[in-house]
């Protein structure tokens, strides 16, 4: 399995060492102006550029909860979560709560993100989208900043393909150690019985599993998104149109922001990617990097699932999934369709839906 969505550019902010952002001049399909929020925007300087959070209703959902009590396992390249040996904790994760995870690549209790030259850390970026430290006057915000992250490394350094055994072990670890949500921003064209059984095990143990549908741009479903019970996610551009790389089809559950680095829909001079802090090139160098991909879309849904769990409206994976789908903002033709699924995930409505078993 490969980490979906690692195309990147970087943004210079707050004096951190990053590359300049070079973009296209595409200004077609400028997004509609967001509705005024009932919740004050956080003081994070990049929040104004995090169109992707506002698209799903952040910070309005925080009137109900910011995710306290929910645990999200991030199965990925690891997370820059600790100061340990040569590794450093990402500055904009300083206030994020972490619980113990595991490194199934190296077989130890330190699942740090090991970025290599030219490939910013994927797992740290996903963790930031889910629960970046918010309201600290630094960088950006996350969907569920009150949630805890359980870092689980299943992808080798450099974002090479993850082995099915490691992914299966990671899912079982998450299920056995109290995770409520598992963000698996990985995609494989091949069915793996070991992973399929681990997905089933995790869901039965109460873990809502979220994964990207894939990035072939066609009507196919990648694994593990194709497995029963997994929340399968596609990606949108800033203008709420489907990202060209995002898969479609009957297995699609819903869509979320994934970005488009070829566009500048709001004409701010920056590419329309998903921006969060991550480790860059080395273990102690960080950037606020833009990426695009269905991985990021899945992370937005995982953060929203954490909000649903924390709200108390739903805990069982089937109920969390139902809350996400029933509250989605319908796009395209009325009702569910193969391009947008149930629609765009809506955090404020998802934390207020009624009727889900708790």
FENWO-V430953 format. One line per field, one symbol per residue. ss: DSSP state (2 for helix, 1 for strand, 0 for the rest). A space follows every 50 residues. Layout:
ss->???
//
This chain:
ss->01100011111000000000000000000000000000000000002220 22222000022220000000111111000000010010002220001111 11100001000000010010022222222220000000000000000111 11100000000002222222222222000011110111000022222222 22220001111100000000001000000011111100000100000000 00011110010000000000010111111000000111111102222222 22222222222000002222222222001000000010001001002222 00000000
//
